[in-house]
């Protein structure tokens, strides 16, 4: 099995720095380049948080417009990408609040659970288990499984493991402490693993 | 090392942020514990699957609508 490597930090000036500078000088095409680069990530984050396609579309548009308008406030001491992600997360949470008409929405809700803190289902998985499903089936399994996670775990997993933010960046983005991010990440990973085992476990005698 | 101690370091192992010494201890535990080996392998696989599969497709035309909205905003004041 391939080892999952953490995403390395950049040592040279990030290419976004030049693009941001061009946008500030009035070059809109440079902003188009930033949009193209990050539209998928922003849409995914919005979709994971709002769990609603229309909301995610609106969030994506609002987040990029807001980032464009507020570019003067971007300090440059963080990466443009993490700054943009923070805007997208805030826009997504605002959208959720609107939809739930005033009910408080926070990333702290629904996390009082011990599920997954100790692995129970210890069946090994089939080799390359995803190959037992076609693309559409697999996407549905992955969507259903991650949607079942408590919101506060899901966001941490998405930012940290799917979108490649560091633990520190995830903590800053969500206003959480580093120990809180670490604890949620572990439980998110274990809960997802446990839930996916239902689909991916090695089946005795009927291995494809 | 107990399984509970192993589990507490699972994320650090996956994220490659353990010292060589701790790594050696974890490897020793793994070599004698199928339980933790399965947990490690399938947790790694879980992350890899979510990283490598696009589960939400970008709607067609969204980029164009966004571009138009930015251009409209731009005309007002940039």
Boltz contact constraints between the chains, C-beta under 6 A:
constraints:
  - contact:
      token1: [A, 4]
      token2: [B, 44]
      max_distance: 6.0
  - contact:
      token1: [A, 4]
      token2: [B, 47]
      max_distance: 6.0
  - contact:
      token1: [A, 4]
      token2: [B, 48]
      max_distance: 6.0
  - contact:
      token1: [A, 6]
      token2: [B, 15]
      max_distance: 6.0
  - contact:
      token1: [A, 6]
      token2: [B, 16]
      max_distance: 6.0
  - contact:
      token1: [A, 28]
      token2: [B, 74]
      max_distance: 6.0
  - contact:
      token1: [A, 40]
      token2: [B, 58]
      max_distance: 6.0
  - contact:
      token1: [A, 43]
      token2: [B, 58]
      max_distance: 6.0
  - contact:
      token1: [A, 44]
      token2: [B, 56]
      max_distance: 6.0
  - contact:
      token1: [A, 47]
      token2: [B, 56]
      max_distance: 6.0
  - contact:
      token1: [A, 57]
      token2: [B, 62]
      max_distance: 6.0
  - contact:
      token1: [A, 61]
      token2: [B, 66]
      max_distance: 6.0
  - contact:
      token1: [A, 61]
      token2: [B, 69]
      max_distance: 6.0
  - contact:
      token1: [A, 64]
      token2: [B, 66]
      max_distance: 6.0
  - contact:
      token1: [A, 68]
      token2: [B, 70]
      max_distance: 6.0
  - contact:
      token1: [A, 119]
      token2: [B, 39]
      max_distance: 6.0
  - contact:
      token1: [A, 122]
      token2: [B, 35]
      max_distance: 6.0
  - contact:
      token1: [A, 122]
      token2: [B, 38]
      max_distance: 6.0
  - contact:
      token1: [A, 124]
      token2: [B, 38]
      max_distance: 6.0
  - contact:
      token1: [A, 125]
      token2: [B, 42]
      max_distance: 6.0
  - contact:
      token1: [A, 130]
      token2: [B, 49]
      max_distance: 6.0
  - contact:
      token1: [A, 139]
      token2: [B, 55]
      max_distance: 6.0
  - contact:
      token1: [A, 142]
      token2: [B, 53]
      max_distance: 6.0
  - contact:
      token1: [A, 142]
      token2: [B, 55]
      max_distance: 6.0
  - contact:
      token1: [A, 143]
      token2: [B, 55]
      max_distance: 6.0
  - contact:
      token1: [A, 161]
      token2: [B, 47]
      max_distance: 6.0
  - contact:
      token1: [A, 162]
      token2: [B, 50]
      max_distance: 6.0
  - contact:
      token1: [A, 162]
      token2: [B, 51]
      max_distance: 6.0
  - contact:
      token1: [A, 186]
      token2: [B, 11]
      max_distance: 6.0
  - contact:
      token1: [A, 189]
      token2: [B, 43]
      max_distance: 6.0
  - contact:
      token1: [A, 192]
      token2: [B, 46]
      max_distance: 6.0
  - contact:
      token1: [A, 193]
      token2: [B, 42]
      max_distance: 6.0
  - contact:
      token1: [A, 193]
      token2: [B, 43]
      max_distance: 6.0
  - contact:
      token1: [A, 193]
      token2: [B, 46]
      max_distance: 6.0
  - contact:
      token1: [A, 196]
      token2: [B, 46]
      max_distance: 6.0
